[in-house]
Amino acid sequence: MRIDLLTREYPPEVYGGAGVHAAELTRALRRLAEVRVRCLGAERSEPGTTAYQPPADLAAGNPALQFLGADLRMAADAAGADVVHSHTWYANAAGHLAALLHGIPHVMTMHSLEPLRPWKAEQLGGGYALSSWMERTAAEAAEALIAVSGAMREDILRAYPAIEPEKVHVIHNGIDTEQYQPDPRPDALRRFGIDEQRPIVLFVGRVTRQKGLPHLLRAAFQLRPDAQLVLCCGQPDTPEIGAEVAGLVDELGRRRDGVVRIDGMLDARSVRQLLTRARVFVCPSLYEPMGIVNLEAMACGTAVVATAVGGIPEVVEDGATGLLVPYTATADATGEPVDPEQLADGLAAAVNRLLDDAELAERFGAAGRRRAVEQFSWAGVAERTLRVYEKLAR
């Protein structure tokens, strides 16, 4: 069986959980079947992997239109595949068009949903309407959809009621627990000037509305004064969210010491060391279909504090591997809290509880490592995904 996996992100151009998923699923699937990867971006040297650039005459157009132009070429080159499997709206149109053009099944893994990310209109303008159209059209026509959590499956069926429920399969994201394992070496701490003797509260994520970083920063004014807050920040989605975060970080830095901001993508070893040395990893997301980053923290033996949204409760076991912070969201699909102060208070209380009780944090971390190893292997994800392909191919 030949599977053509279609994705925007693929190593070395990975900036989020969908890229990690595409890379790890490919690696595990290639032990079971032929997999050809079609991705966006710079030329790749990996065998069986082809990269695509938007057509030159669209280079100055809206980003969503540029991606659609690259999708046309992906779809054309998928001839001969038994199944096409697309990831995120950037490549969903390629999968849909390949299915129509070549008469082959299209499988979509839904890592997030455009209707539940309305803040992207700030980022893409009219391109958000185009990305939403591409996702909806492809999803409603696909032979099968894979949801990365049970909560994500519910979101899919609620957002797209035309989709038949039996087409939507739940296969959780996985984690490479050999790559992500405790690494207590101090290299990364020394590189970034982090005090090895003070407890660390760690955030790793993109600067986007979805990740909820402003709410963590407001909570940080209440954190124990001996704790350090280390922020590993990706590129801001928009100048507005970038300015908001920068302003909060500056204000926090005037009120307390131990605030360390690290901008840009870090290498995997540095991330492992920071995760391992953190007392608490915090995921303040407002929208998170599953959240691979929580699994990464758990695999490194670190306790997690996270909002109780989306698929996070299927990963972080409240009171066993970490603490979940519930809140009431507004009705406008942004995920923003009705009471921002209440959310900040909840995050601060949960983090402080683990700062105050190192033994509890250590116990949560050990349980998280066991859970990651036993329940979230990529080999299992690949086997379950292959069964979906085989059913469609028959």
C-alpha positions as YAML, in Angstrom:
chain: A
units: angstrom
residues:
- id: 1
  name: MET
  ca: [0.00, 0.00, 0.00]
- id: 2
  name: ARG
  ca: [1.23, 3.48, -0.90]
- id: 3
  name: ILE
  ca: [0.16, 6.40, 1.27]
- id: 4
  name: ASP
  ca: [0.78, 9.99, 0.21]
- id: 5
  name: LEU
  ca: [0.92, 12.13, 3.34]
- id: 6
  name: LEU
  ca: [0.20, 15.80, 2.64]
- id: 7
  name: THR
  ca: [1.23, 18.46, 5.13]
- id: 8
  name: ARG
  ca: [2.47, 22.01, 5.42]
- id: 9
  name: GLU
  ca: [4.94, 21.30, 8.23]
- id: 10
  name: TYR
  ca: [7.62, 18.66, 8.00]
- id: 11
  name: PRO
  ca: [11.18, 18.59, 9.41]
- id: 12
  name: PRO
  ca: [13.12, 20.72, 9.57]
- id: 13
  name: GLU
  ca: [10.28, 23.24, 9.14]
- id: 14
  name: VAL
  ca: [8.18, 22.39, 12.19]
- id: 15
  name: TYR
  ca: [6.61, 25.02, 14.40]
- id: 16
  name: GLY
  ca: [3.67, 23.25, 16.08]
- id: 17
  name: GLY
  ca: [2.03, 20.02, 17.12]
- id: 18
  name: ALA
  ca: [0.73, 19.17, 13.63]
- id: 19
  name: GLY
  ca: [4.29, 19.16, 12.30]
- id: 20
  name: VAL
  ca: [5.47, 16.89, 15.10]
- id: 21
  name: HIS
  ca: [2.51, 14.60, 14.37]
- id: 22
  name: ALA
  ca: [3.25, 14.43, 10.63]
- id: 23
  name: ALA
  ca: [6.93, 13.63, 11.23]
- id: 24
  name: GLU
  ca: [6.39, 10.98, 13.89]
- id: 25
  name: LEU
  ca: [3.46, 9.32, 12.13]
- id: 26
  name: THR
  ca: [5.51, 9.10, 8.93]
- id: 27
  name: ARG
  ca: [8.44, 7.53, 10.75]
- id: 28
  name: ALA
  ca: [6.21, 4.91, 12.38]
- id: 29
  name: LEU
  ca: [4.11, 4.24, 9.25]
- id: 30
  name: ARG
  ca: [7.19, 3.64, 7.09]
- id: 31
  name: ARG
  ca: [7.81, 0.49, 9.09]
- id: 32
  name: LEU
  ca: [4.42, -0.79, 7.88]
- id: 33
  name: ALA
  ca: [3.85, 0.61, 4.38]
- id: 34
  name: GLU
  ca: [5.22, 2.86, 1.63]
- id: 35
  name: VAL
  ca: [4.79, 6.52, 2.59]
- id: 36
  name: ARG
  ca: [5.51, 9.48, 0.33]
- id: 37
  name: VAL
  ca: [5.49, 12.85, 2.02]
- id: 38
  name: ARG
  ca: [4.39, 15.98, 0.15]
- id: 39
  name: CYS
  ca: [5.03, 19.10, 2.20]
- id: 40
  name: LEU
  ca: [5.41, 22.83, 1.77]
- id: 41
  name: GLY
  ca: [8.56, 24.90, 2.05]
- id: 42
  name: ALA
  ca: [12.21, 24.44, 1.17]
- id: 43
  name: GLU
  ca: [13.50, 21.43, -0.75]
- id: 44
  name: ARG
  ca: [14.00, 18.34, 1.42]
- id: 45
  name: SER
  ca: [16.77, 15.73, 1.07]
- id: 46
  name: GLU
  ca: [14.87, 12.91, 2.79]
- id: 47
  name: PRO
  ca: [14.02, 10.05, 0.38]
- id: 48
  name: GLY
  ca: [10.34, 9.81, -0.46]
- id: 49
  name: THR
  ca: [9.75, 13.46, 0.47]
- id: 50
  name: THR
  ca: [8.87, 16.27, -1.97]
- id: 51
  name: ALA
  ca: [8.50, 19.94, -1.07]
- id: 52
  name: TYR
  ca: [6.35, 22.47, -2.90]
- id: 53
  name: GLN
  ca: [6.46, 26.25, -3.17]
- id: 54
  name: PRO
  ca: [3.50, 28.49, -4.04]
- id: 55
  name: PRO
  ca: [3.39, 29.49, -7.71]
- id: 56
  name: ALA
  ca: [5.63, 32.50, -8.34]
- id: 57
  name: ASP
  ca: [2.80, 34.63, -9.69]
- id: 58
  name: LEU
  ca: [0.92, 34.24, -6.38]
- id: 59
  name: ALA
  ca: [3.91, 35.13, -4.22]
- id: 60
  name: ALA
  ca: [2.49, 38.56, -3.38]
- id: 61
  name: GLY
  ca: [-1.07, 37.33, -2.82]
- id: 62
  name: ASN
  ca: [-2.94, 36.38, 0.32]
- id: 63
  name: PRO
  ca: [-1.14, 33.51, 2.14]
- id: 64
  name: ALA
  ca: [-4.20, 31.25, 1.97]
- id: 65
  name: LEU
  ca: [-4.34, 31.68, -1.80]
- id: 66
  name: GLN
  ca: [-0.62, 30.89, -2.03]
- id: 67
  name: PHE
  ca: [-1.09, 27.61, -0.16]
- id: 68
  name: LEU
  ca: [-3.99, 26.68, -2.43]
- id: 69
  name: GLY
  ca: [-1.68, 27.20, -5.42]
- id: 70
  name: ALA
  ca: [0.86, 24.75, -3.98]
- id: 71
  name: ASP
  ca: [-1.96, 22.30, -3.19]
- id: 72
  name: LEU
  ca: [-2.79, 22.04, -6.88]
- id: 73
  name: ARG
  ca: [0.67, 20.65, -7.60]
- id: 74
  name: MET
  ca: [0.55, 18.28, -4.65]
- id: 75
  name: ALA
  ca: [-2.76, 16.88, -5.90]
- id: 76
  name: ALA
  ca: [-1.41, 16.33, -9.40]
- id: 77
  name: ASP
  ca: [1.63, 14.42, -8.10]
- id: 78
  name: ALA
  ca: [-0.43, 12.07, -5.90]
- id: 79
  name: ALA
  ca: [-1.28, 9.88, -8.90]
- id: 80
  name: GLY
  ca: [-0.67, 6.22, -8.08]
- id: 81
  name: ALA
  ca: [-1.29, 6.47, -4.34]
- id: 82
  name: ASP
  ca: [-3.76, 4.10, -2.67]
- id: 83
  name: VAL
  ca: [-4.70, 6.67, -0.03]
- id: 84
  name: VAL
  ca: [-3.99, 10.39, 0.47]
- id: 85
  name: HIS
  ca: [-3.83, 11.63, 4.05]
- id: 86
  name: SER
  ca: [-3.85, 15.39, 4.64]
- id: 87
  name: HIS
  ca: [-3.01, 17.38, 7.76]
- id: 88
  name: THR
  ca: [-4.43, 20.87, 8.51]
- id: 89
  name: TRP
  ca: [-6.23, 23.21, 6.15]
- id: 90
  name: TYR
  ca: [-2.95, 24.12, 4.43]
- id: 91
  name: ALA
  ca: [-2.96, 20.70, 2.72]
- id: 92
  name: ASN
  ca: [-6.62, 19.64, 2.97]
- id: 93
  name: ALA
  ca: [-7.43, 21.07, -0.45]
- id: 94
  name: ALA
  ca: [-4.60, 19.00, -1.95]
- id: 95
  name: GLY
  ca: [-6.11, 15.84, -0.47]
- id: 96
  name: HIS
  ca: [-9.61, 16.70, -1.64]
- id: 97
  name: LEU
  ca: [-8.48, 17.50, -5.19]
- id: 98
  name: ALA
  ca: [-6.29, 14.37, -5.35]
- id: 99
  name: ALA
  ca: [-9.28, 12.23, -4.37]
- id: 100
  name: LEU
  ca: [-11.39, 13.78, -7.12]
- id: 101
  name: LEU
  ca: [-8.64, 13.67, -9.73]
- id: 102
  name: HIS
  ca: [-7.31, 10.17, -9.12]
- id: 103
  name: GLY
  ca: [-10.31, 8.40, -7.60]
- id: 104
  name: ILE
  ca: [-8.57, 7.49, -4.35]
- id: 105
  name: PRO
  ca: [-9.75, 7.79, -0.73]
- id: 106
  name: HIS
  ca: [-8.89, 10.95, 1.19]
- id: 107
  name: VAL
  ca: [-8.25, 10.75, 4.94]
- id: 108
  name: MET
  ca: [-7.98, 13.93, 7.03]
- id: 109
  name: THR
  ca: [-6.48, 14.24, 10.48]
- id: 110
  name: MET
  ca: [-8.17, 17.16, 12.20]
- id: 111
  name: HIS
  ca: [-5.65, 18.86, 14.48]
- id: 112
  name: SER
  ca: [-7.82, 21.95, 14.96]
- id: 113
  name: LEU
  ca: [-10.90, 23.53, 13.40]
- id: 114
  name: GLU
  ca: [-11.07, 26.84, 11.60]
- id: 115
  name: PRO
  ca: [-14.55, 27.72, 12.97]
- id: 116
  name: LEU
  ca: [-13.09, 27.51, 16.48]
- id: 117
  name: ARG
  ca: [-10.20, 29.86, 15.72]
- id: 118
  name: PRO
  ca: [-11.98, 33.10, 14.76]
- id: 119
  name: TRP
  ca: [-9.03, 35.22, 15.92]
- id: 120
  name: LYS
  ca: [-7.25, 34.08, 12.72]
- id: 121
  name: ALA
  ca: [-9.24, 36.74, 10.87]
- id: 122
  name: GLU
  ca: [-6.73, 39.20, 12.44]
- id: 123
  name: GLN
  ca: [-3.91, 37.24, 10.88]
- id: 124
  name: LEU
  ca: [-5.24, 36.24, 7.45]
- id: 125
  name: GLY
  ca: [-7.97, 38.76, 6.65]
- id: 126
  name: GLY
  ca: [-10.04, 37.37, 3.78]
- id: 127
  name: GLY
  ca: [-7.71, 34.36, 3.75]
- id: 128
  name: TYR
  ca: [-9.52, 33.12, 6.87]
- id: 129
  name: ALA
  ca: [-12.72, 32.76, 4.84]
- id: 130
  name: LEU
  ca: [-10.71, 30.86, 2.22]
- id: 131
  name: SER
  ca: [-9.01, 28.56, 4.75]
- id: 132
  name: SER
  ca: [-12.40, 27.85, 6.35]
- id: 133
  name: TRP
  ca: [-13.89, 27.00, 2.96]
- id: 134
  name: MET
  ca: [-11.00, 24.64, 2.14]
- id: 135
  name: GLU
  ca: [-11.32, 22.82, 5.45]
- id: 136
  name: ARG
  ca: [-15.10, 22.48, 5.31]
- id: 137
  name: THR
  ca: [-15.18, 21.33, 1.68]
- id: 138
  name: ALA
  ca: [-12.49, 18.73, 2.21]
- id: 139
  name: ALA
  ca: [-13.89, 17.47, 5.52]
- id: 140
  name: GLU
  ca: [-17.42, 17.00, 4.25]
- id: 141
  name: ALA
  ca: [-16.16, 15.04, 1.22]
- id: 142
  name: ALA
  ca: [-13.42, 12.95, 2.89]
- id: 143
  name: GLU
  ca: [-13.82, 9.19, 3.15]
- id: 144
  name: ALA
  ca: [-12.59, 9.25, 6.75]
- id: 145
  name: LEU
  ca: [-11.58, 11.80, 9.37]
- id: 146
  name: ILE
  ca: [-9.25, 11.21, 12.29]
- id: 147
  name: ALA
  ca: [-9.82, 13.27, 15.42]
- id: 148
  name: VAL
  ca: [-6.85, 13.61, 17.77]
- id: 149
  name: SER
  ca: [-9.12, 13.35, 20.83]
- id: 150
  name: GLY
  ca: [-12.67, 12.48, 21.80]
- id: 151
  name: ALA
  ca: [-13.32, 16.17, 22.47]
- id: 152
  name: MET
  ca: [-12.08, 16.96, 18.97]
- id: 153
  name: ARG
  ca: [-14.51, 14.43, 17.50]
- id: 154
  name: GLU
  ca: [-17.38, 16.19, 19.26]
- id: 155
  name: ASP
  ca: [-16.16, 19.54, 17.94]
- id: 156
  name: ILE
  ca: [-16.00, 18.19, 14.38]
- id: 157
  name: LEU
  ca: [-19.56, 16.86, 14.46]
- id: 158
  name: ARG
  ca: [-20.83, 20.07, 16.05]
- id: 159
  name: ALA
  ca: [-19.01, 22.37, 13.61]
- id: 160
  name: TYR
  ca: [-19.78, 20.26, 10.52]
- id: 161
  name: PRO
  ca: [-23.14, 18.51, 11.05]
- id: 162
  name: ALA
  ca: [-23.18, 17.27, 7.45]
- id: 163
  name: ILE
  ca: [-20.38, 14.79, 8.29]
- id: 164
  name: GLU
  ca: [-21.59, 11.28, 9.08]
- id: 165
  name: PRO
  ca: [-20.49, 10.35, 12.63]
- id: 166
  name: GLU
  ca: [-19.27, 6.89, 11.60]
- id: 167
  name: LYS
  ca: [-16.64, 8.51, 9.38]
- id: 168
  name: VAL
  ca: [-14.90, 10.17, 12.35]
- id: 169
  name: HIS
  ca: [-12.33, 8.00, 14.16]
- id: 170
  name: VAL
  ca: [-10.52, 8.97, 17.39]
- id: 171
  name: ILE
  ca: [-6.76, 8.28, 17.34]
- id: 172
  name: HIS
  ca: [-4.87, 10.26, 19.94]
- id: 173
  name: ASN
  ca: [-1.55, 11.94, 19.19]
- id: 174
  name: GLY
  ca: [1.53, 10.08, 20.33]
- id: 175
  name: ILE
  ca: [4.89, 10.86, 21.88]
- id: 176
  name: ASP
  ca: [8.37, 9.49, 21.23]
- id: 177
  name: THR
  ca: [9.34, 8.59, 24.79]
- id: 178
  name: GLU
  ca: [12.88, 7.78, 23.72]
- id: 179
  name: GLN
  ca: [13.40, 11.27, 22.36]
- id: 180
  name: TYR
  ca: [11.41, 12.88, 25.17]
- id: 181
  name: GLN
  ca: [12.73, 11.52, 28.42]
- id: 182
  name: PRO
  ca: [14.21, 13.12, 31.54]
- id: 183
  name: ASP
  ca: [17.45, 14.98, 30.82]
- id: 184
  name: PRO
  ca: [18.59, 16.79, 33.98]
- id: 185
  name: ARG
  ca: [21.78, 18.24, 32.50]
- id: 186
  name: PRO
  ca: [22.10, 22.00, 33.18]
- id: 187
  name: ASP
  ca: [23.40, 23.08, 29.74]
- id: 188
  name: ALA
  ca: [20.18, 24.85, 28.64]
- id: 189
  name: LEU
  ca: [19.72, 26.56, 32.00]
- id: 190
  name: ARG
  ca: [23.25, 27.96, 31.91]
- id: 191
  name: ARG
  ca: [22.90, 28.98, 28.27]
- id: 192
  name: PHE
  ca: [19.88, 31.17, 29.05]
- id: 193
  name: GLY
  ca: [20.94, 32.43, 32.47]
- id: 194
  name: ILE
  ca: [18.35, 30.45, 34.45]
- id: 195
  name: ASP
  ca: [19.10, 29.95, 38.16]
- id: 196
  name: GLU
  ca: [19.62, 26.24, 38.83]
- id: 197
  name: GLN
  ca: [18.65, 26.60, 42.49]
- id: 198
  name: ARG
  ca: [15.25, 28.27, 42.08]
- id: 199
  name: PRO
  ca: [12.07, 26.39, 41.02]
- id: 200
  name: ILE
  ca: [11.06, 26.89, 37.39]
- id: 201
  name: VAL
  ca: [7.59, 27.45, 35.98]
- id: 202
  name: LEU
  ca: [7.80, 26.79, 32.24]
- id: 203
  name: PHE
  ca: [5.72, 27.74, 29.20]
- id: 204
  name: VAL
  ca: [6.53, 26.48, 25.69]
- id: 205
  name: GLY
  ca: [4.34, 27.56, 22.80]
- id: 206
  name: ARG
  ca: [3.46, 29.98, 20.06]
- id: 207
  name: VAL
  ca: [2.42, 33.54, 20.83]
- id: 208
  name: THR
  ca: [-1.14, 33.21, 19.62]
- id: 209
  name: ARG
  ca: [-4.58, 33.74, 21.12]
- id: 210
  name: GLN
  ca: [-5.10, 30.00, 21.13]
- id: 211
  name: LYS
  ca: [-2.26, 29.33, 23.59]
- id: 212
  name: GLY
  ca: [-3.54, 31.73, 26.25]
- id: 213
  name: LEU
  ca: [-0.15, 33.17, 27.21]
- id: 214
  name: PRO
  ca: [-1.56, 36.56, 28.34]
- id: 215
  name: HIS
  ca: [-3.64, 34.75, 30.96]
- id: 216
  name: LEU
  ca: [-0.58, 32.95, 32.32]
- id: 217
  name: LEU
  ca: [1.30, 36.26, 32.47]
- id: 218
  name: ARG
  ca: [-1.52, 37.84, 34.47]
- id: 219
  name: ALA
  ca: [-1.46, 34.81, 36.80]
- id: 220
  name: ALA
  ca: [2.31, 35.18, 37.19]
- id: 221
  name: PHE
  ca: [1.90, 38.34, 39.30]
- id: 222
  name: GLN
  ca: [0.59, 36.01, 42.03]
- id: 223
  name: LEU
  ca: [3.29, 33.32, 41.83]
- id: 224
  name: ARG
  ca: [5.60, 32.61, 44.72]
- id: 225
  name: PRO
  ca: [8.43, 35.16, 44.65]
- id: 226
  name: ASP
  ca: [11.21, 32.55, 44.70]
- id: 227
  name: ALA
  ca: [9.93, 30.91, 41.49]
- id: 228
  name: GLN
  ca: [11.27, 31.68, 38.02]
- id: 229
  name: LEU
  ca: [8.96, 32.01, 35.02]
- id: 230
  name: VAL
  ca: [10.62, 30.78, 31.83]
- id: 231
  name: LEU
  ca: [8.78, 31.56, 28.60]
- id: 232
  name: CYS
  ca: [9.83, 29.77, 25.41]
- id: 233
  name: CYS
  ca: [7.94, 31.81, 22.83]
- id: 234
  name: GLY
  ca: [7.41, 31.13, 19.15]
- id: 235
  name: GLN
  ca: [6.81, 33.83, 16.57]
- id: 236
  name: PRO
  ca: [3.75, 36.03, 17.35]
- id: 237
  name: ASP
  ca: [0.81, 35.43, 15.02]
- id: 238
  name: THR
  ca: [0.05, 39.14, 14.77]
- id: 239
  name: PRO
  ca: [1.68, 42.40, 15.87]
- id: 240
  name: GLU
  ca: [-1.25, 42.93, 18.25]
- id: 241
  name: ILE
  ca: [-0.76, 39.73, 20.27]
- id: 242
  name: GLY
  ca: [3.01, 40.25, 20.13]
- id: 243
  name: ALA
  ca: [2.65, 43.74, 21.62]
- id: 244
  name: GLU
  ca: [0.23, 42.56, 24.31]
- id: 245
  name: VAL
  ca: [2.58, 39.79, 25.45]
- id: 246
  name: ALA
  ca: [5.63, 42.06, 25.35]
- id: 247
  name: GLY
  ca: [3.84, 44.65, 27.48]
- id: 248
  name: LEU
  ca: [2.82, 42.08, 30.09]
- id: 249
  name: VAL
  ca: [6.32, 40.60, 30.22]
- id: 250
  name: ASP
  ca: [7.82, 44.07, 30.72]
- id: 251
  name: GLU
  ca: [5.35, 44.93, 33.47]
- id: 252
  name: LEU
  ca: [5.94, 41.59, 35.19]
- id: 253
  name: GLY
  ca: [9.70, 42.11, 35.00]
- id: 254
  name: ARG
  ca: [9.33, 45.45, 36.80]
- id: 255
  name: ARG
  ca: [7.39, 43.78, 39.60]
- id: 256
  name: ARG
  ca: [9.53, 40.69, 40.17]
- id: 257
  name: ASP
  ca: [12.78, 39.06, 39.12]
- id: 258
  name: GLY
  ca: [13.30, 35.65, 37.58]
- id: 259
  name: VAL
  ca: [11.34, 36.29, 34.37]
- id: 260
  name: VAL
  ca: [13.20, 34.76, 31.41]
- id: 261
  name: ARG
  ca: [11.87, 35.06, 27.85]
- id: 262
  name: ILE
  ca: [13.43, 32.89, 25.13]
- id: 263
  name: ASP
  ca: [12.27, 33.73, 21.61]
- id: 264
  name: GLY
  ca: [12.33, 31.41, 18.60]
- id: 265
  name: MET
  ca: [12.35, 27.65, 18.09]
- id: 266
  name: LEU
  ca: [14.65, 25.75, 20.43]
- id: 267
  name: ASP
  ca: [16.51, 22.55, 19.63]
- id: 268
  name: ALA
  ca: [15.00, 19.36, 21.05]
- id: 269
  name: ARG
  ca: [17.78, 18.82, 23.59]
- id: 270
  name: SER
  ca: [17.32, 22.28, 25.13]
- id: 271
  name: VAL
  ca: [13.55, 21.77, 25.31]
- id: 272
  name: ARG
  ca: [14.04, 18.39, 27.05]
- id: 273
  name: GLN
  ca: [16.41, 19.90, 29.59]
- id: 274
  name: LEU
  ca: [14.09, 22.81, 30.35]
- id: 275
  name: LEU
  ca: [11.10, 20.49, 30.67]
- id: 276
  name: THR
  ca: [13.03, 18.15, 32.95]
- id: 277
  name: ARG
  ca: [14.32, 20.88, 35.23]
- id: 278
  name: ALA
  ca: [10.95, 22.65, 35.52]
- id: 279
  name: ARG
  ca: [8.95, 22.14, 38.69]
- id: 280
  name: VAL
  ca: [5.77, 22.84, 36.73]
- id: 281
  name: PHE
  ca: [4.92, 23.01, 33.05]
- id: 282
  name: VAL
  ca: [1.94, 25.28, 32.32]
- id: 283
  name: CYS
  ca: [-0.41, 25.01, 29.35]
- id: 284
  name: PRO
  ca: [-2.93, 27.91, 29.57]
- id: 285
  name: SER
  ca: [-4.53, 27.17, 26.18]
- id: 286
  name: LEU
  ca: [-7.98, 28.48, 25.31]
- id: 287
  name: TYR
  ca: [-8.34, 25.96, 22.47]
- id: 288
  name: GLU
  ca: [-6.43, 22.70, 22.34]
- id: 289
  name: PRO
  ca: [-7.76, 19.64, 20.49]
- id: 290
  name: MET
  ca: [-5.15, 17.56, 22.35]
- id: 291
  name: GLY
  ca: [-1.85, 19.30, 23.07]
- id: 292
  name: ILE
  ca: [1.28, 17.30, 22.25]
- id: 293
  name: VAL
  ca: [3.32, 19.71, 24.36]
- id: 294
  name: ASN
  ca: [1.66, 18.34, 27.51]
- id: 295
  name: LEU
  ca: [2.73, 14.84, 26.51]
- id: 296
  name: GLU
  ca: [6.28, 16.11, 25.97]
- id: 297
  name: ALA
  ca: [6.34, 17.54, 29.48]
- id: 298
  name: MET
  ca: [4.89, 14.34, 30.97]
- id: 299
  name: ALA
  ca: [7.40, 12.19, 29.09]
- id: 300
  name: CYS
  ca: [10.17, 14.28, 30.66]
- id: 301
  name: GLY
  ca: [8.76, 13.54, 34.11]
- id: 302
  name: THR
  ca: [7.29, 16.98, 34.80]
- id: 303
  name: ALA
  ca: [4.02, 17.88, 36.51]
- id: 304
  name: VAL
  ca: [1.54, 19.78, 34.35]
- id: 305
  name: VAL
  ca: [-0.90, 22.58, 35.12]
- id: 306
  name: ALA
  ca: [-3.32, 23.09, 32.23]
- id: 307
  name: THR
  ca: [-6.69, 24.54, 31.40]
- id: 308
  name: ALA
  ca: [-9.45, 21.95, 31.22]
- id: 309
  name: VAL
  ca: [-10.27, 22.56, 27.55]
- id: 310
  name: GLY
  ca: [-10.59, 20.38, 24.45]
- id: 311
  name: GLY
  ca: [-8.63, 17.15, 24.57]
- id: 312
  name: ILE
  ca: [-6.31, 18.18, 27.41]
- id: 313
  name: PRO
  ca: [-8.28, 16.20, 30.06]
- id: 314
  name: GLU
  ca: [-7.74, 13.07, 27.93]
- id: 315
  name: VAL
  ca: [-3.97, 13.56, 28.31]
- id: 316
  name: VAL
  ca: [-3.44, 15.20, 31.70]
- id: 317
  name: GLU
  ca: [-5.08, 13.18, 34.45]
- id: 318
  name: ASP
  ca: [-6.27, 15.67, 37.04]
- id: 319
  name: GLY
  ca: [-4.83, 14.92, 40.47]
- id: 320
  name: ALA
  ca: [-2.59, 12.17, 39.09]
- id: 321
  name: THR
  ca: [-0.25, 13.65, 36.47]
- id: 322
  name: GLY
  ca: [-1.08, 17.31, 37.04]
- id: 323
  name: LEU
  ca: [-3.79, 19.81, 37.88]
- id: 324
  name: LEU
  ca: [-6.53, 21.02, 35.54]
- id: 325
  name: VAL
  ca: [-7.99, 24.52, 35.78]
- id: 326
  name: PRO
  ca: [-11.62, 24.77, 34.63]
- id: 327
  name: TYR
  ca: [-13.18, 28.04, 33.49]
- id: 328
  name: THR
  ca: [-16.27, 29.26, 31.67]
- id: 329
  name: ALA
  ca: [-15.66, 30.43, 28.10]
- id: 330
  name: THR
  ca: [-17.57, 33.11, 26.23]
- id: 331
  name: ALA
  ca: [-20.12, 32.02, 23.63]
- id: 332
  name: ASP
  ca: [-18.25, 33.55, 20.67]
- id: 333
  name: ALA
  ca: [-15.99, 30.55, 19.89]
- id: 334
  name: THR
  ca: [-12.81, 32.43, 20.86]
- id: 335
  name: GLY
  ca: [-12.36, 30.36, 24.03]
- id: 336
  name: GLU
  ca: [-11.72, 33.56, 26.00]
- id: 337
  name: PRO
  ca: [-12.90, 33.37, 29.62]
- id: 338
  name: VAL
  ca: [-16.05, 35.10, 30.78]
- id: 339
  name: ASP
  ca: [-14.06, 36.08, 33.87]
- id: 340
  name: PRO
  ca: [-10.36, 36.55, 33.01]
- id: 341
  name: GLU
  ca: [-9.46, 37.29, 36.62]
- id: 342
  name: GLN
  ca: [-10.95, 34.00, 37.75]
- id: 343
  name: LEU
  ca: [-8.86, 32.10, 35.19]
- id: 344
  name: ALA
  ca: [-5.68, 33.90, 36.26]
- id: 345
  name: ASP
  ca: [-6.45, 33.13, 39.91]
- id: 346
  name: GLY
  ca: [-7.05, 29.48, 39.10]
- id: 347
  name: LEU
  ca: [-3.79, 29.12, 37.17]
- id: 348
  name: ALA
  ca: [-1.84, 30.86, 39.94]
- id: 349
  name: ALA
  ca: [-3.38, 28.70, 42.68]
- id: 350
  name: ALA
  ca: [-2.61, 25.45, 40.84]
- id: 351
  name: VAL
  ca: [0.98, 26.44, 40.06]
- id: 352
  name: ASN
  ca: [1.59, 27.67, 43.62]
- id: 353
  name: ARG
  ca: [0.26, 24.42, 45.02]
- id: 354
  name: LEU
  ca: [2.99, 22.51, 43.17]
- id: 355
  name: LEU
  ca: [5.62, 25.11, 44.00]
- id: 356
  name: ASP
  ca: [4.71, 24.65, 47.66]
- id: 357
  name: ASP
  ca: [4.77, 20.83, 47.48]
- id: 358
  name: ALA
  ca: [7.84, 19.53, 45.63]
- id: 359
  name: GLU
  ca: [7.02, 15.95, 46.62]
- id: 360
  name: LEU
  ca: [3.56, 16.17, 45.01]
- id: 361
  name: ALA
  ca: [5.06, 17.67, 41.85]
- id: 362
  name: GLU
  ca: [7.61, 14.86, 41.70]
- id: 363
  name: ARG
  ca: [4.88, 12.24, 42.14]
- id: 364
  name: PHE
  ca: [2.79, 13.79, 39.36]
- id: 365
  name: GLY
  ca: [5.86, 13.87, 37.11]
- id: 366
  name: ALA
  ca: [6.64, 10.18, 37.62]
- id: 367
  name: ALA
  ca: [3.01, 9.23, 36.94]
- id: 368
  name: GLY
  ca: [3.00, 11.38, 33.81]
- id: 369
  name: ARG
  ca: [6.08, 9.61, 32.46]
- id: 370
  name: ARG
  ca: [4.43, 6.22, 33.01]
- id: 371
  name: ARG
  ca: [1.22, 7.36, 31.32]
- id: 372
  name: ALA
  ca: [3.10, 8.70, 28.28]
- id: 373
  name: VAL
  ca: [5.04, 5.45, 27.84]
- id: 374
  name: GLU
  ca: [2.10, 3.10, 28.36]
- id: 375
  name: GLN
  ca: [-0.70, 4.86, 26.48]
- id: 376
  name: PHE
  ca: [0.67, 7.20, 23.81]
- id: 377
  name: SER
  ca: [3.23, 5.39, 21.64]
- id: 378
  name: TRP
  ca: [3.57, 6.38, 17.97]
- id: 379
  name: ALA
  ca: [3.76, 2.71, 16.98]
- id: 380
  name: GLY
  ca: [0.22, 2.27, 18.28]
- id: 381
  name: VAL
  ca: [-0.94, 5.43, 16.50]
- id: 382
  name: ALA
  ca: [0.50, 4.14, 13.21]
- id: 383
  name: GLU
  ca: [-1.14, 0.73, 13.55]
- id: 384
  name: ARG
  ca: [-4.57, 2.24, 14.24]
- id: 385
  name: THR
  ca: [-4.15, 4.69, 11.35]
- id: 386
  name: LEU
  ca: [-3.15, 1.90, 8.98]
- id: 387
  name: ARG
  ca: [-6.35, 0.02, 9.86]
- id: 388
  name: VAL
  ca: [-8.35, 3.05, 8.72]
- id: 389
  name: TYR
  ca: [-6.45, 3.08, 5.42]
- id: 390
  name: GLU
  ca: [-6.91, -0.66, 4.86]
- id: 391
  name: LYS
  ca: [-10.65, -0.46, 5.45]
- id: 392
  name: LEU
  ca: [-10.97, 2.31, 2.85]
- id: 393
  name: ALA
  ca: [-8.70, 0.58, 0.33]
- id: 394
  name: ARG
  ca: [-10.82, -2.53, 0.49]
...
